[in-house]
């Protein structure tokens, strides 16, 4: 990993470790940078954890530290959790420095556009050099984008991300700082370039001009930053939008939600949406291609035109008021979750690992 932060890719990797850890599978988790919320969770899941390998970008001593870890634990495979960042550099060259011939997989959670840029030339170079065996894709659309950019389809297996619905079934609602009389709209998203907080804040303002029986709660790393707080206050929404920051109790957060929203300009897939499905909360997402495989508008959730505050406000209001629509969407969403089950993801990864290590 690049860092043990609580992002969708990192959280999914931790769930995979929890599902497969133990005889005969053991995991070692290593991060290029130090810090992050998941280090303790990874240790509790049974993984050996190392972080802060590098002191600066592409640190030769970082490669040496990783090589030493590889020599110590003698892994049968290396999985890089991200493609665009420097973790791929360390994941592919670390085994070389350790003098170990180990298959390396890139578990790609990014799209070759948007905030990540086009990283496929890098993947092709590593593959051509024999340093990268497979690039695991998480959606059909993502795999098509990579194949169209020159990555061999046979080396791009599809393994959809999964969640464990049982983690959310009996969660007790968290206290999110909203009045008991108000309905709660929750967005779980770290502050990143592709996340469209501007549209959500503007939509909150439009909704506030019509009613005052709701609160929007922003959960995620950076949502309690001075910059976002200032933006919320400048829009006169300090009493409407709660900036909660990072929280480690997402099942409890979602249990308190009347509506879950994800305002975004670009995704590959979304663990946050799958977790909302599992929690039983109705979902509003931006109408972007990333969600084509996850939900149909009006069936498993609602889709609002990307970057359109009015459309987003309208969709959120529908779910605040229409109980029959909510019941239909949440029932269909639970059924759609069968495609995104954690045990299925773990089994497919287990088969992939066995195939490349034998």
Buried (B, 14 or more C-beta within 10 A) or exposed (E): BBBBBBBBBBBBBBBBBBBBBEEEBBBBBBBBBBEBBBBEBBEEBBBBBBBBBBEEEEBEEBBBBBBBBBBEEEBBBBBBBBBBBBBBBBBBBBBBBBEBEBBBBBBBBBBBEBEBEEBBEBBBEBBEEEBBBBBBBBBEBBBEBBBEBEBEEEBBBEBBBBBBBEBBEEBEEBEBEBEEEBBBBBBBBBBBEBBBBBBBBBBBBBBBEEEEEBBBBBBBBBBBEEEBBEBBEEBEBEEBBBBBBBBEEBBBBBBBBBBBBBBBBBBBBBBBBBBBBBBBBBBBBBBBEBBEBBBEBEEBBBBBBBBBBEBBBBBBBBBBEEEEBBEBBBEBBBEBBEEBBBEBBBBBBBEBBEEBEE
